[in-house]
Amino acid sequence: MLSVCYSAVYLLCGMLIIRSLLPQKRLPIRLWLGCALGTLMMMWLPALMAFFVRFSVKGHLLALIPLLIITGLILFVCRKGPKPKGICAEDKRLILPMLLIALPLTVLGGYLQYTHCLNDIEGMLFCGQSTYGDLPLHLAIISSLRDAAFPADYSILPGELLTYPFLADSFSTSFMLFGMTLRQSVIIPGTFMMAMVFIGYILLVDRLAASRRSVLFLSVLFLFINGGLGFLYSIDTLGVSNGTANYNSLQAGTWLERLDTIMDGYYMTPANHAEQSYYNLRWSNIIVDMLVPQRTFLGGWCLLLPCIYLLWDAFTVKERQARQFVLLGIMAGGLPLVHTHSFLALGLMSAGWLVYDLLHRSETPFRKRLLLWALYGGIACLLAAPQLFGWTFRHTDGNSGFVYLQFNWVNNSGNMGLRDGYLWFWIKNIGLPAIFLILALFDRNAWRKKLACGAFVIFVVAEFIIFQPNEYDNNKLFYVWWALVTPIAADYAVDVFDRLKGLRSRSVLAVMVAICCFATGTLSIARECKSSYMMFSSHDVEAAEFIEKNTPQHATFMCWTDHINPVSSLAGRNIVCGPSLWLHWHGYDLMERQYDIIDFYADPVLNESILQKYDVDYIYISDHERNNTYVNENAIAEQHELIFESAWGGIRIYQVKSHD
């Protein structure tokens, strides 16, 4: 309850600030922008205070002081401004899409958050297919930031600065500090941010598409039920089995057996299929594979969509307001430590729209336009620079795995040549909406060209430059491009449908097109709703509860590097070395630490200095350690004190004797 009240203060202050700064905006827009601003302030202000008093309850309470000062100053300065707009006819027109799209998608998002994050079933904690890989990392960051001094280190790599964008996770830590459980602190803010994304995209498209309701509906479906034409593989030669569970799996079995494979297999859906080199299907469904498991992506989009709205609105209105450009600059400048890819995408689209704006006539004088763009860009860069140089670039400096040239994304993996024909790769992955988009760009339509000028800067850059060791992560740029161009594709599809008026088979044709557009995405979502995997056993939970109650908050444990680790994820304690599954892609060489762990478990007496090297307080032994390396348990038991043993002895924890 305290955490909800604390967050409500930020949301209220955000809405009051937007009400004062942008009173001319419609009520739903003000509420949405206010919630986004409040969320941004709740991510940032306690984090800034943590540089002085740790990321603690005390720090959070002190963070309310600058929050109230900022809010009070803006209310005072803008006290004589125009009266804010009330509810109008345009607002009422949005009720239907909110009820038919935003509400069901939020319910879906909340359900997936509930079932995919530490779902307790008979004492065991379960997750979903999409959260099996990334969830433990976010849990480790969330739980370890409690009472942490800033700048914080990786809890899974002590001594190394936490350069991963962490503010979306520390947002959940704030809820934890005020009494929520780890599970609740993920589900509740996660569902809230998903609602912000769904509602925000509807409001954004409503602004981009000039209030065309049919375009709005179709755009939202194109974005969130995305998947492409992969489903065609599963219905080809249905009566013959052409594959196995491990090879050509979409054509393994016949008829309904193929559906069973999709619904029960691990990443056997026809979007982002596990057999990547065989099918080359890489266009993940944005709800189940991005918003639910990737916390930074979710937090980034929660703030990115309002920034896009403010940007598009700022340079397309007749009377441009400096205060809107300032607000945009501040919100954009706060993005890098929330989600760096969102900040990069916003910068790229801004460059495209800047060029378009300066090259076309406007009621606003050229000099004023240039100054307003400079104001926005200058504020954003000024605020972003400390984050980029202090955190983001720290682990990319001198690492050739970051930022390199590669044409056509994952279709040209490792620059080894195109697997599919260039256009076919995009058409089969995105589906018919890609064809609508291509055809739309040939029409003489000023609105489409203006929108495309910002969007395609992102696309072109992401098509030629990879920005991290994992080439697949460029999808975080492509999805922003897709969010911007889906209104163009939807607008063209609606125009074609309108031109077919009088054709008796028009409705049948529309149904067939809808199946082609949404079958793959629907299968992906259905499979995710059904998926359930045990992540932590009851013994893991028992051990984590003991660690939580009986060891110091920032104690360091010696354990194996498996990514499913109750020590780091559930209890939030430091471990000597986390998994390469994450840290390799963050740019770290783990070889020395991994060998040290192996050496210590094999001969703890000879390698006792390793404990001092990493300032280890406790030694953790479970089946992960036993199965991945030789563990001399007798020697460890002779040298150190056993303080915990789970039922059946599967997990043991030893306290390291004094280093003195």
C-alpha positions, -999 to 999 in steps of 0.1 A, spaced: 0 0 0 28 24 9 45 17 -25 13 25 -43 8 58 -24 45 67 -30 41 62 -68 8 80 -68 25 112 -55 48 111 -86 20 104 -110 -1 132 -95 28 157 -97 35 146 -133 -1 153 -142 -1 187 -125 31 197 -143 17 187 -177 -16 204 -169 3 236 -162 27 234 -191 4 221 -218 -31 232 -209 -42 232 -246 -37 195 -249 -68 173 -247 -75 157 -213 -65 121 -222 -32 134 -237 -25 154 -205 -32 124 -183 -10 101 -203 19 125 -206 15 133 -169 18 96 -160 48 92 -182 65 123 -167 57 110 -132 72 76 -140 103 92 -154 107 113 -122 102 83 -100 129 65 -119 153 94 -117 149 113 -85 155 85 -60 184 73 -82 200 107 -80 195 109 -43 211 74 -40 245 90 -48 243 107 -14 222 84 9 220 50 -9 190 36 -28 170 34 4 137 43 20 154 74 34 167 84 0 132 79 -15 116 101 11 143 128 5 136 125 -32 101 139 -26 116 173 -17 130 181 -52 98 166 -67 75 189 -47 99 219 -53 98 213 -91 61 208 -91 54 239 -70 77 261 -91 60 251 -124 26 256 -109 36 290 -97 52 302 -129 22 289 -150 -5 300 -126 -18 327 -151 -19 304 -180 -50 294 -200 -77 272 -185 -70 235 -194 -93 219 -219 -121 196 -206 -135 165 -223 -144 171 -259 -160 150 -287 -126 138 -299 -120 124 -265 -153 105 -265 -144 90 -298 -114 73 -282 -135 54 -257 -143 26 -282 -106 18 -292 -96 20 -255 -123 -5 -246 -118 -28 -276 -80 -26 -278 -62 -11 -249 -82 -28 -222 -80 -64 -236 -43 -59 -243 -37 -47 -208 -55 -77 -194 -34 -99 -216 -2 -81 -204 -12 -84 -168 -20 -121 -172 14 -128 -187 31 -107 -161 13 -128 -134 20 -162 -149 55 -154 -162 71 -140 -130 78 -164 -101 43 -180 -103 41 -200 -71 28 -236 -77 31 -259 -47 62 -241 -34 80 -240 -68 84 -208 -88 74 -209 -125 80 -186 -154 70 -186 -191 88 -194 -223 98 -158 -230 109 -150 -195 130 -181 -189 162 -164 -202 160 -127 -191 139 -127 -160 166 -138 -136 188 -109 -147 161 -83 -140 153 -100 -107 190 -99 -97 192 -61 -104 159 -54 -87 167 -73 -56 203 -62 -53 197 -25 -56 180 -24 -22 201 0 0 228 0 -27 253 29 -29 253 46 -63 269 42 -88 261 6 -82 281 -25 -93 267 -56 -110 256 -80 -83 265 -108 -107 300 -93 -114 311 -74 -82 337 -47 -89 323 -38 -123 300 -8 -127 264 -16 -136 265 -2 -171 233 -20 -182 204 4 -183 190 -2 -148 163 25 -142 134 3 -153 146 -23 -128 153 2 -100 117 14 -106 106 -20 -93 131 -18 -65 114 13 -53 82 -7 -49 101 -34 -30 116 -9 -6 81 2 4 69 -33 13 61 -52 -19 74 -87 -25 99 -93 -54 71 -109 -74 47 -80 -68 73 -54 -76 77 -69 -110 41 -76 -119 24 -44 -107 48 -18 -123 51 -41 -153 14 -42 -159 12 -5 -154 39 2 -179 22 -22 -204 -10 -3 -200 9 29 -207 23 15 -239 -10 3 -252 -29 34 -243 0 56 -254 2 40 -288 -35 45 -294 -31 82 -286 0 85 -307 -16 69 -338 -47 91 -332 -24 121 -335 -3 107 -364 -32 95 -385 -54 126 -381 -81 108 -361 -90 81 -387 -104 54 -365 -101 26 -390 -64 34 -394 -60 36 -357 -75 1 -351 -55 -15 -379 -22 2 -369 -24 -11 -333 -31 -46 -345 -2 -44 -370 21 -35 -342 11 -57 -314 -2 -88 -332 28 -88 -355 45 -120 -366 47 -123 -404 40 -152 -428 58 -179 -408 25 -197 -402 25 -207 -439 53 -231 -432 32 -250 -407 2 -255 -431 23 -266 -461 18 -303 -470 -3 -308 -439 -10 -345 -447 27 -354 -448 53 -352 -420 84 -336 -434 104 -329 -403 112 -339 -367 112 -321 -334 147 -308 -340 147 -302 -378 120 -285 -399 98 -288 -368 70 -266 -383 64 -295 -407 69 -323 -382 37 -344 -379 5 -340 -398 -26 -319 -394 -33 -311 -357 0 -326 -346 17 -295 -361 -4 -273 -339 6 -293 -309 42 -287 -318 36 -249 -319 17 -248 -287 39 -272 -266 75 -268 -280 101 -243 -268 101 -215 -293 84 -235 -320 60 -208 -330 63 -194 -366 78 -161 -353 114 -160 -341 115 -198 -345 143 -217 -326 156 -231 -359 169 -197 -370 194 -209 -396 167 -230 -412 136 -208 -414 152 -174 -409 121 -162 -390 132 -135 -366 103 -110 -363 93 -117 -327 59 -108 -315 63 -75 -297 40 -83 -267 53 -118 -257 89 -115 -267 97 -79 -260 73 -61 -236 69 -90 -212 104 -104 -208 126 -74 -217 122 -49 -188 143 -22 -203 124 -23 -236 91 -20 -217 104 9 -196 119 25 -227 87 24 -247 66 36 -217 86 69 -221 95 68 -258 60 69 -271 52 102 -252 85 116 -265 74 107 -301 40 123 -295 56 155 -282 81 156 -311 56 151 -339 31 174 -323 57 201 -316 68 206 -352 35 200 -369 13 225 -350 8 260 -363 20 278 -332 52 261 -318 58 264 -281 92 266 -266 80 249 -234 70 218 -253 104 215 -269 120 220 -234 98 193 -219 106 170 -248 144 176 -243 141 168 -206 122 136 -212 145 125 -240 175 133 -220 164 109 -193 161 79 -216 197 64 -219 197 47 -185 161 35 -190 167 21 -225 196 32 -247 181 19 -279 150 40 -274 172 71 -269 191 62 -301 159 56 -321 145 89 -309 176 107 -319 176 92 -354 139 100 -361 145 135 -348 173 140 -373 151 129 -401 122 152 -391 146 180 -385 159 179 -421 123 176 -434 112 205 -413 140 228 -423 136 220 -460 99 227 -462 78 258 -458 62 265 -425 42 293 -408 70 294 -382 101 314 -394 131 293 -403 153 309 -376 127 302 -349 123 266 -361 161 261 -360 163 276 -325 135 254 -312 151 222 -326 185 233 -311 168 239 -277 153 204 -277 185 187 -290 208 207 -267 188 198 -235 186 162 -245 223 159 -253 233 178 -221 213 155 -199 222 123 -218 260 129 -220 268 120 -184 248 88 -188 264 78 -221 300 86 -211 297 76 -175 279 43 -180 269 32 -216 303 38 -233 323 24 -204 320 -12 -215 321 -5 -253 354 14 -253 379 -6 -273 355 -35 -278 351 -43 -315 320 -63 -307 301 -31 -303 292 -10 -334 302 -26 -366 290 -26 -402 266 -54 -413 240 -51 -441 205 -65 -437 205 -73 -400 203 -110 -392 196 -120 -428 234 -114 -433 246 -129 -400 283 -124 -395 285 -108 -429 284 -143 -444 260 -135 -472 222 -131 -474 202 -162 -465 170 -149 -481 165 -125 -509 165 -90 -495 128 -81 -500 116 -116 -493 133 -116 -459 113 -86 -448 81 -97 -465 80 -131 -449 90 -118 -415 67 -88 -414 40 -102 -437 14 -84 -458 17 -51 -439 53 -48 -454 37 -50 -489 12 -23 -479 40 -1 -467 61 -5 -498 32 3 -521 21 32 -499 55 49 -503 49 51 -541 17 72 -536 20 110 -536 9 116 -501 26 144 -481 16 130 -447 31 96 -454 63 111 -467 67 133 -436 62 104 -413 85 82 -433 113 108 -432 117 102 -395 110 65 -394 133 54 -423 164 71 -408 161 45 -381 156 17 -406 185 26 -428 209 30 -399 198 -3 -383 202 -20 -417 238 -11 -420 251 -7 -384 250 -32 -355 252 -15 -321 260 -44 -298 277 -79 -299 243 -96 -302 232 -86 -337 196 -96 -330 193 -67 -305 190 -43 -335 154 -53 -335 150 -28 -307 155 -2 -333 135 -19 -360 105 -21 -338 105 17 -332 107 21 -370 77 -3 -373 57 15 -347 61 47 -368 53 32 -402 24 9 -393 0 39 -396 13 43 -432 7 6 -440 -27 7 -423 -37 39 -441 -29 23 -474 -48 -9 -466 -79 11 -456 -77 31 -488 -75 -2 -509 -105 -16 -489 -125 16 -496 -117 15 -533 -131 -21 -535 -165 -9 -524 -191 -26 -545 -171 -58 -549 -192 -85 -534 -163 -106 -522 -147 -76 -504 -155 -89 -469 -142 -124 -478 -110 -108 -491 -106 -88 -459 -109 -119 -437 -83 -137 -458 -59 -107 -455 -66 -105 -417 -56 -142 -414 -24 -136 -433 -16 -106 -411 -24 -119 -377 -22 -157 -377 15 -159 -367 12 -133 -340 -20 -149 -326 -2 -183 -325 27 -168 -307 5 -151 -281 -15 -182 -276 16 -204 -271 30 -179 -246 -2 -179 -226 0 -216 -223 37 -219 -215 49 -227 -180 84 -238 -169 98 -243 -134 125 -218 -127 132 -223 -90 125 -255 -70 111 -255 -35 146 -261 -22 159 -230 -41 131 -210 -25 140 -224 9 176 -215 5 168 -180 -8 146 -173 22 174 -184 45 199 -161 27 175 -132 28 169 -135 66 204 -145 78 230 -129 56 240 -92 51 223 -75 21 255 -71 1 273 -103 11 292 -121 -17 286 -158 -25 308 -183 -43 286 -203 -67 284 -216 -102 275 -192 -131 242 -207 -141 216 -180 -150 189 -195 -128 205 -186 -94 184 -182 -62 213 -164 -45 215 -135 -70 179 -134 -84 157 -142 -53 179 -130 -25 197 -102 -43 232 -111 -30 264 -107 -49 279 -137 -67 315 -139 -79 305 -143 -116 272 -144 -134 264 -162 -167 280 -154 -200 244 -156 -213 241 -120 -203 275 -107 -194 292 -117 -227 267 -95 -246 274 -67 -222 310 -68 -233 327 -86 -204 354 -113 -205 346 -138 -178 373 -164 -184 394 -156 -153 365 -156 -129 351 -188 -144 384 -206 -140 388 -193 -105 354 -208 -95 364 -241 -110 397 -241 -92 383 -232 -59 356 -259 -58 381 -286 -70 407 -277 -43 394 -252 -17 425 -256 5 451 -248 -22 429 -221 -37 418 -204 -5 432 -171 -18 404 -170 -44 380 -163 -16 400 -133 -5 405 -122 -41 367 -117 -45 359 -110 -9 337 -140 -6 315 -144 25 296 -176 18 300 -208 -3 270 -222 -21 267 -258 -32 238 -271 -51 232 -295 -80 242 -267 -104 277 -267 -89 279 -305 -87 268 -310 -123 290 -283 -138 323 -288 -120 340 -311 -95 331 -300 -60 353 -312 -31 326 -310 -5 345 -327 22 374 -302 20 349 -273 21 331 -288 51 364 -291 69 375 -256 63 342 -236 67 311 -236 88 279 -252 75 251 -228 83 223 -241 60 212 -275 46 180 -279 26 158 -310 29 176 -341 15 209 -321 16 205 -309 -20 217 -273 -11 243 -264 14 256 -230 24 289 -226 42 301 -194 59 337 -185 50 361 -184 79 377 -151 87 402 -138 62 424 -125 91 
